[in-house]
Amino acid sequence: MFMVAAWTLSAAAVVSGVIYIWSTYAGTQAQRYLFKPLTTGLILLVALTLPDPVSAFYRGLVAAGIIFSLAGDLFLMLPGNTFVWGLASFLVAHLFYIGAYVSRGGFQAHWFVLLPFALYGAFLLYLLWPHIGEFRIPVIVYAVVLMAMGWQAAELWWSVRDTPALLAMIGAILFLASDSILALDKFRSPLPQRDLLIMSTYYTAQLLIAWSVHRFVRF
């Protein structure tokens, strides 16, 4: 029964996410205000509903990460100068995700796993540096935590090699992609189809991370 509920909530999250992305192009502000947090809220329910979690602690950390992501969604959506609050909310979310990954596989540090994330983070900051001005310190801190989240997700998969770890790693990489597109669009230059690119990768990332809670049966 709980698995059916999780699949139903996942399907609802996909539909809600599609409606939100559509609303950014042709919908109303009321639709955007409704469907953006609704999609993340449905993903939170997926994480809480999935049966047979890899651990109750892992589920709790992932759920906390999604809750802070929901707060970040709201801050980035509101009018006014709330960008830093949104950034801070997502930073805390990533710390919870890091905690979740470490809780499963322990803290791992393989140079060949770390290197791609370190190089990518340095390259992204290089692209953003001339344009971020007063945001340099928060952007640097956020970038470091974001890359650490992706790194520890990859370390988890490298050490555990199961389906939940794979979903967590793919979700983390998509989160990196979404945040990178958002940063480049905000600070460097507007990107075509920004809403489609940012939100499709973001919602997919969150849904995969939510599903990483479930202990899949090995055949």
C-alpha positions in Angstrom: 0.0 0.0 0.0 2.8 2.4 0.9 4.6 1.7 -2.3 1.5 2.4 -4.3 1.1 5.7 -2.4 4.8 6.6 -3.2 4.3 5.9 -6.9 1.1 7.9 -6.9 2.7 10.9 -5.1 5.7 10.7 -7.6 3.3 10.8 -10.5 1.5 13.8 -8.9 4.8 15.5 -8.4 5.8 15.0 -12.1 2.4 16.4 -13.2 2.7 19.4 -10.8 6.2 20.1 -11.9 5.2 20.1 -15.6 2.4 22.5 -14.8 4.7 24.8 -12.9 7.2 24.9 -15.8 4.4 25.5 -18.2 3.1 28.3 -15.9 6.5 30.1 -16.1 5.9 30.6 -19.9 2.1 30.9 -20.3 0.5 30.7 -16.9 -0.5 33.1 -14.1 1.5 34.2 -11.1 -1.1 32.4 -8.9 -0.3 29.1 -10.7 3.4 29.6 -10.2 2.9 30.4 -6.5 0.8 27.2 -6.1 2.6 24.6 -8.2 6.3 25.4 -7.3 6.0 24.6 -3.6 3.4 22.0 -4.2 5.8 20.0 -6.4 8.5 20.0 -3.7 5.9 19.2 -1.1 4.8 16.2 -3.0 8.4 15.0 -3.3 8.7 15.4 0.5 5.7 13.1 0.9 7.4 10.5 -1.4 10.4 10.4 0.9 8.2 10.1 4.0 5.9 7.5 2.5 8.4 5.0 0.8 8.5 1.7 2.7 11.6 -0.2 3.7 14.0 2.7 4.1 17.7 2.1 4.0 17.6 3.6 7.5 15.2 5.8 9.5 18.0 8.2 10.1 18.8 8.5 6.3 15.1 9.1 5.6 15.0 11.8 8.3 18.0 13.6 6.9 16.7 13.5 3.3 13.3 14.8 4.5 15.0 17.6 6.3 16.9 18.5 3.1 13.7 18.6 1.1 12.0 20.8 3.7 14.9 23.3 3.5 14.7 23.1 -0.2 11.0 23.9 0.0 12.0 27.0 2.0 14.5 27.9 -0.6 11.8 27.5 -3.3 9.6 30.0 -1.5 12.4 32.5 -0.9 13.5 32.5 -4.5 9.9 32.9 -5.6 9.0 35.8 -3.4 9.4 39.4 -4.6 12.0 41.5 -3.0 15.6 40.9 -2.1 15.3 37.3 -0.7 18.0 35.6 -2.9 20.5 35.3 0.0 17.8 33.7 2.2 17.1 31.2 -0.6 20.8 30.5 -1.0 21.1 29.9 2.8 18.1 27.5 2.8 19.5 25.4 0.0 22.9 25.4 1.6 21.4 23.9 4.8 19.5 21.4 2.5 22.8 20.3 1.0 24.3 19.9 4.5 21.5 17.5 5.4 22.0 15.6 2.1 25.7 15.3 2.9 24.8 14.0 6.3 22.5 11.5 4.8 25.1 10.2 2.4 27.8 10.0 5.1 25.4 8.2 7.4 25.2 5.3 4.9 28.8 5.0 3.6 30.8 6.9 6.1 33.0 9.9 5.1 35.0 8.8 2.1 37.8 10.7 0.3 39.1 9.1 -2.9 41.0 11.6 -5.0 39.7 10.3 -8.3 36.1 10.8 -7.0 36.8 14.3 -5.6 38.8 15.6 -8.6 36.0 16.1 -11.1 33.9 18.0 -8.6 36.8 20.1 -7.5 37.7 21.0 -11.1 34.0 21.7 -12.0 33.6 23.9 -8.9 36.7 25.9 -9.8 35.6 26.3 -13.4 32.1 27.4 -12.4 33.6 30.0 -10.0 36.0 31.2 -12.7 33.0 31.9 -15.0 31.0 33.6 -12.3 33.8 35.6 -10.5 33.7 38.8 -12.5 30.0 39.1 -12.1 29.1 38.1 -8.5 30.4 41.3 -6.8 29.0 41.6 -3.3 27.8 37.9 -3.4 31.3 36.5 -3.7 31.6 35.1 -0.2 28.1 33.5 0.0 28.5 32.1 -3.6 31.9 30.6 -2.7 30.6 29.0 0.5 27.6 27.7 -1.4 29.7 26.3 -4.2 32.0 24.5 -1.8 29.0 22.9 0.0 27.3 22.0 -3.3 30.4 20.3 -4.7 30.8 18.5 -1.4 27.3 17.2 -1.6 27.9 15.9 -5.1 31.3 14.4 -4.1 29.9 12.5 -1.1 27.0 11.2 -3.1 29.5 9.8 -5.6 31.6 8.5 -2.8 28.5 6.7 -1.4 27.9 5.0 -4.7 31.5 4.1 -5.1 31.6 2.4 -1.7 28.1 0.9 -1.5 27.2 0.3 -5.2 23.4 -0.3 -4.7 20.4 1.3 -6.3 19.6 3.9 -3.6 23.2 5.1 -3.8 23.0 5.3 -7.6 19.8 7.4 -7.4 21.4 9.7 -4.8 24.4 10.2 -7.0 22.4 10.9 -10.2 20.2 13.2 -8.2 23.1 15.1 -6.7 24.7 15.6 -10.2 21.4 16.9 -11.5 21.2 19.3 -8.5 24.7 20.6 -9.5 23.5 21.1 -13.1 20.3 22.9 -11.9 22.2 25.3 -9.6 24.9 25.9 -12.1 22.3 27.0 -14.8 20.6 29.2 -12.2 23.9 30.9 -11.2 25.0 31.4 -14.8 21.6 32.8 -15.7 21.5 35.1 -12.7 25.0 36.4 -12.6 26.6 36.0 -16.1 23.9 36.3 -18.8 20.3 35.2 -19.3 20.0 31.8 -20.8 17.3 30.6 -23.2 14.7 28.3 -21.8 16.1 28.9 -18.3 13.0 27.8 -16.4 12.7 24.6 -18.3 16.4 23.7 -17.8 16.6 24.8 -14.1 13.3 23.3 -12.9 13.3 20.1 -14.9 16.8 19.1 -13.5 15.9 20.4 -10.0 12.7 18.4 -9.7 14.2 15.3 -11.2 17.1 15.6 -8.7 14.8 16.0 -5.7 12.7 13.1 -6.8 15.7 10.8 -7.3 17.1 11.8 -3.9 13.7 11.1 -2.3 13.6 7.6 -3.9 17.1 6.9 -2.6 15.4 6.4 0.8 14.0 3.1 -0.4 15.9 -0.1 0.0 15.4 -1.8 -3.4 15.4 -5.6 -3.5 18.3 -7.2 -5.2 17.7 -10.1 -7.5 
